[in-house]
Amino acid sequence: MSKIVREPGTWLYPVPVVLVSCQGHTGPPNIITAAWAGTVCSDPPMVSVSVQPPRHSHRLLKERQEFVVNIPRASQVEAVDYCGVVSGRDVDKFAECGFTPLASQKIAVPGIKECPVQLECRVHSIVHLGTHDMFIGEILTVTHDEDVVRQGRLDLEQADPLMYGLGRYFNMGSVLAVHGVSRGKD
């Protein structure tokens, strides 16, 4: 089979979908859906979230310098999509989606109670990239539902995270292997 060469583009898919809660120094908290998010460092633990400067949430992230990465379940796909297509300038996304603000342990921004996992973050740095700014946040604490952790590890089947790729949402498939399988580890 021959290969086709294309212009550069955002072809790294699928990617996790998260709900980022943020809040300015005044006004209600907001939620933005982000599929351009990921782990960037393990010590100290850090995540990144990329947001376009015109977005309402961009201003809130810059102002407060704190945010919560909430990991939604696949069953929450309609609310997740809604938070990505409607602006917090116009609506209260917590109220519209039936989400409950969850008081954070170490920051002023609330998480989303209905999501099984929350990562409380303080902005470490902001990298201006072009169409997006990447907010790199140091994870200060993790909150999660009891049922999504087994033997100290996140149980992905129970958490049922959501992924995004090429304009579509997906849930996780079955486990194919474990880290180290190539070396005879299980």
Secondary structure, 3 states (H helix, E strand, C coil): CCCCCCCCCCCCCCEECEEEEECCCCCCCEEEEECCEEEEEECCEEEEEEECCCCHHHHHHHHHCEEEEEECEHHHHHHHHHHHHCCCCCCCHHHHHCCCEECCCCCCCCEECCCCEEEEEEEEEEEECCCCEEEEEEEEEEEECHHHEECCEECHHHHCEEEEECCEEEECCCCCCCCCHHHCCC
